[in-house]
Amino acid sequence: MTLPAQAQIVVIGGGIIGCSTAYHLARDHKADVLLLEQGKITSGSTWHAAGLVGQLRSSASITRVLKYSVELYKGLAAETGLDTGWKMTGCLRLATNPDRWTEFRRLATTAKSFGMEMHLISPEEVRQMWPLMDVSDLVGASWLPTDGQASPSDITQSLAKGARMHGARIAEGVKVTGFVMAGNRITHVETDQGRIACDKVVNCGGMWARQLGAMAGVAVPLHPVKHQYIITERIDGLAPDAPTLRDPDRRTYFKEEVGGLVMGGYEPDPQGWVTGDIPENWEFRLFDDDFDHFAQHMEQAIARVPALEKVGVKQMINGAESFTPDGNFILGPAPECANMYVGAGFNAFGIASGGGAGWVLAEWVMKGEAPLDLWAVDIRRFSGLHRDRNWVAERTLEAYGKHYTVAFPHEEYQSGRPRIVSPLYDRLKARRAVFGSKLGWERPNWFAPEGTAAQDIYSMGRQNWFDAVGQEHAHVREKAGLFDQSSFAKYELSGPKAAEALEWICANRVVREVGRLTYTQLLNSRGGIEADLTVARMADDLFYIVTGTGFRTHDFGWIADHLPTDGVSFRDVTEDWGTLSLMGPEARDILARVTPADVSGAALPFGSAREITIAGAPVRALRVTYVGELGWELHTPLDQTGAVFDALMEAGANLRPVGYRALESLRLEKGYRAWSSDITPNDTPFEAGLGWAVKMKGNTPFLGRAALEAVAGRPLTKRFAGFTVDDPAAVLLGRETILRDGQPVGYLTSGGYGYTMGKSIGFGYVRHAEGVSDDWLAAGRYDLVIAGTTTPARLAMRPLYDPEGLRIRA
Ligand SMILES: Cc1cc2nc3c(=O)[nH]c(=O)nc-3n(C[C@H](O)[C@H](O)[C@H](O)COP(=O)(O)OP(=O)(O)OC[C@H]3O[C@@H](n4cnc5c(N)ncnc54)[C@H](O)[C@@H]3O)c2cc1C
């Protein structure tokens, strides 16, 4: 094919992801698409995939994406005439110990919450379904009847044909060598066969996506890892429709293939490949068989399926696949480049994800907004830290090694730490802080009392920090606590058009008098919540914006994308400022002792943002709280954070440092929503109970207003609600099913323990197509399904703690 001189959208990569994206761009959007593949279609990672297709993930949206894949694979042959090899064999997952069984009970509840069928079955039932298996060590298994398997190459060829049928052009044997940029925008794609002008580029380059991204200044933090499986000769008695099998306690998986078995695994000592570029001519290439490394899987697999001992190995596949530092794939608009989108890093579930990932990525490319909450896979969950190849490699190998380990709640990664520390790190460590890490920052999760181990000891029930966090919680409620929140993302927006720009971007009225701070959501065009943050007006044309640590790149990107091209200057100032949150009934007394400023309620009312000094350091004192107590976020130049901390600690006999786990408990009692779990792009402020923070009165236009106006006054079909559970043994983690009068009506988006209430607390959306009115809510009887057990719960539509907000305004 002769290369065209231009195309609206150039998709790079002819693996399953590129072909699916091209297919959806052409089919759903009639876009002018050109797909470029340096070798042949499927010749990267796709051709050698094992083809297991699972659907359940811990995010409802990602589960929806994977379910979409299955629907697509079922029907694609009817459209294109090319079969995908889809077989709905179902999937068995085996449990051999009580922790794994608890994990499965929780997963089965998640499946129920997400509308997926999943059963827990006995070892005997497993034996009947899979007679070749030794079930003697099993506690039980989970059974997902709608999972299955497919042929990776066939799906991809079918998608490629479908893409062509809808008008996409596919050019094989064309290598992208660079980009012509105008500022941060790609104007042309350079190839070994000429230059192509385009509006947008979609980087579906598999494990090459990192180096392709780098050509446009884009970081795609993935790392290629060697992954092996074997294909055996025929095994007598193996049914052609045998369910796919995952045996996580033995770190292995199985799938029937032409009468034999495909068997592979995830080892704790994975073999990373290059941290530099992928070698040239890596088309349809494999590594040499590595039986030594594979022996650990073989041994476990034989213990599970003894027939394997006597059957020959027909072929070993040792292929490269890209993995990521958190085990999720990478999708969406590259923050560094105005018109490159990425779909890569599929962590050995690219076949399962391919159909759905192509669908949502195509929507994103065409509309500039994700069609649903894709935060778990959003490329903007990373930061500058992820440009460090060695760090990415180290963390990715840890994530790979954990693929099949029991996922304990609250578990932290260990590799590549400490990476970014606040100036208080040593001080807090000396006070026995146990740290977690968020976007590279070390943050105190809790403080271990003297005589106890200063480390997390994970378990499925209450963990070793439970009581210590309870003491921290009580201290904040009764006296005062100091939180090191220096990792908060912070931006400054300035310039003559700053106020006007924020008025458009923010749903709340943030353009108020100088010295005012406002809590606001940023909405997408559907009225969904894209960000949740505070905006402080420090001067007529200077706004200080603070948001959560993990949302740094995302929120910056969202704001930057919606700013005018002139009249504003927008800067990320995260590392310029340390943040100490002084919270609790004694906060004012303590603050008064360290600053000459008037800290009375009249001088510093709730929602004020003032410049004061503490220990000679300039401080932006923001009167706001996430814990439901009187308090301030004190922002001070990073290098003076230590001095401010020391002054506060000295002045407050009753002041103690407090960690993030207590913060979580405190905010649950107060009913404060957390973005990414409680409030997401799938939810409007009305549904979230945040309508009070939206400037619907008056006619000020803002992003999302039209969508909200379209639904204003109509009955809400879902509403954010709180629940408490009296059962002291209940452990709420999120995703538990909400039952109203015995019927599923939603699931928890957050769960935890409220120490002041002495109860477990959960939040989630209650859904009802005919409308969720106050009366309908109040008339119901509620239960939560917690790890498979139906447990009575009480509905709470107001904050459990301080429902009138009197304490925070004191
Ligand atoms: C051994 C093994 C077993 C697996 N088993 C499963 C499984 O059972 N289930 C499952 O869901 N997943 C599985 N996977 C994962 C799956 O194979 C991948 O997630 C998936 O194939 C990734 O598809 P992709 O399109 O992102 O990448 P690729 O298939 O690698 O496609 C990227 C394409 O981009 C092209 N490209 C790169 N650079 C350029 C350039 N400069 N110019 C033009 N073209 C370029 C490459 O040639 C390549 O064809 C397995 C992977 C391995 C290694």
PDBQT file of the ligand as one rigid body, heavy atoms in Angstrom, charges set to zero:
ROOT
HETATM    1  C1  LIG A 901       3.742 -15.734  27.078  1.00  0.00    +0.000 C 
HETATM    2  C2  LIG A 901       2.583 -14.797  27.122  1.00  0.00    +0.000 A 
HETATM    3  C3  LIG A 901       1.326 -15.287  27.420  1.00  0.00    +0.000 A 
HETATM    4  C4  LIG A 901       0.225 -14.422  27.455  1.00  0.00    +0.000 A 
HETATM    5  N1  LIG A 901      -1.016 -14.912  27.739  1.00  0.00    +0.000 NA
HETATM    6  C5  LIG A 901      -2.094 -14.085  27.766  1.00  0.00    +0.000 A 
HETATM    7  C6  LIG A 901      -3.390 -14.597  28.057  1.00  0.00    +0.000 A 
HETATM    8  O1  LIG A 901      -3.572 -15.773  28.285  1.00  0.00    +0.000 OA
HETATM    9  N2  LIG A 901      -4.440 -13.725  28.108  1.00  0.00    +0.000 N 
HETATM   10  C7  LIG A 901      -4.270 -12.390  27.858  1.00  0.00    +0.000 A 
HETATM   11  O2  LIG A 901      -5.248 -11.646  27.925  1.00  0.00    +0.000 OA
HETATM   12  N3  LIG A 901      -3.042 -11.900  27.558  1.00  0.00    +0.000 NA
HETATM   13  C8  LIG A 901      -1.965 -12.702  27.510  1.00  0.00    +0.000 A 
HETATM   14  N4  LIG A 901      -0.719 -12.210  27.212  1.00  0.00    +0.000 N 
HETATM   15  C9  LIG A 901      -0.586 -10.778  26.997  1.00  0.00    +0.000 C 
HETATM   16  C10 LIG A 901      -0.885 -10.338  25.580  1.00  0.00    +0.000 C 
HETATM   17  O3  LIG A 901      -0.120 -11.045  24.679  1.00  0.00    +0.000 OA
HETATM   18  C11 LIG A 901      -0.578  -8.849  25.460  1.00  0.00    +0.000 C 
HETATM   19  O4  LIG A 901      -1.122  -8.135  26.549  1.00  0.00    +0.000 OA
HETATM   20  C12 LIG A 901      -1.132  -8.254  24.190  1.00  0.00    +0.000 C 
HETATM   21  O5  LIG A 901      -0.770  -9.031  23.088  1.00  0.00    +0.000 OA
HETATM   22  C13 LIG A 901      -0.607  -6.840  24.033  1.00  0.00    +0.000 C 
HETATM   23  O6  LIG A 901      -1.058  -6.346  22.805  1.00  0.00    +0.000 OA
HETATM   24  P1  LIG A 901      -0.517  -4.978  22.245  1.00  0.00    +0.000 P 
HETATM   25  O7  LIG A 901      -1.302  -4.682  21.033  1.00  0.00    +0.000 OA
HETATM   26  O8  LIG A 901      -0.491  -3.985  23.336  1.00  0.00    +0.000 OA
HETATM   27  O9  LIG A 901       1.021  -5.247  21.917  1.00  0.00    +0.000 OA
HETATM   28  P2  LIG A 901       1.732  -5.993  20.668  1.00  0.00    +0.000 P 
HETATM   29  O10 LIG A 901       1.009  -7.199  20.238  1.00  0.00    +0.000 OA
HETATM   30  O11 LIG A 901       3.136  -6.142  21.043  1.00  0.00    +0.000 OA
HETATM   31  O12 LIG A 901       1.562  -4.913  19.532  1.00  0.00    +0.000 OA
HETATM   32  C14 LIG A 901       2.377  -3.766  19.432  1.00  0.00    +0.000 C 
HETATM   33  C15 LIG A 901       2.770  -3.609  17.983  1.00  0.00    +0.000 C 
HETATM   34  O13 LIG A 901       3.376  -2.360  17.783  1.00  0.00    +0.000 OA
HETATM   35  C16 LIG A 901       4.289  -2.518  16.733  1.00  0.00    +0.000 C 
HETATM   36  N5  LIG A 901       5.259  -1.425  16.761  1.00  0.00    +0.000 N 
HETATM   37  C17 LIG A 901       6.133  -1.148  17.759  1.00  0.00    +0.000 A 
HETATM   38  N6  LIG A 901       6.907  -0.107  17.428  1.00  0.00    +0.000 NA
HETATM   39  C18 LIG A 901       6.518   0.291  16.200  1.00  0.00    +0.000 A 
HETATM   40  C19 LIG A 901       6.962   1.301  15.325  1.00  0.00    +0.000 A 
HETATM   41  N7  LIG A 901       7.991   2.122  15.652  1.00  0.00    +0.000 N 
HETATM   42  N8  LIG A 901       6.343   1.450  14.143  1.00  0.00    +0.000 NA
HETATM   43  C20 LIG A 901       5.314   0.632  13.791  1.00  0.00    +0.000 A 
HETATM   44  N9  LIG A 901       4.884  -0.369  14.575  1.00  0.00    +0.000 NA
HETATM   45  C21 LIG A 901       5.468  -0.541  15.766  1.00  0.00    +0.000 A 
HETATM   46  C22 LIG A 901       4.941  -3.846  17.042  1.00  0.00    +0.000 C 
HETATM   47  O14 LIG A 901       5.559  -4.409  15.916  1.00  0.00    +0.000 OA
HETATM   48  C23 LIG A 901       3.761  -4.661  17.551  1.00  0.00    +0.000 C 
HETATM   49  O15 LIG A 901       3.193  -5.487  16.566  1.00  0.00    +0.000 OA
HETATM   50  C24 LIG A 901       0.396 -13.054  27.190  1.00  0.00    +0.000 A 
HETATM   51  C25 LIG A 901       1.677 -12.569  26.897  1.00  0.00    +0.000 A 
HETATM   52  C26 LIG A 901       2.762 -13.425  26.878  1.00  0.00    +0.000 A 
HETATM   53  C27 LIG A 901       4.117 -12.888  26.598  1.00  0.00    +0.000 C 
ENDROOT
TORSDOF 0
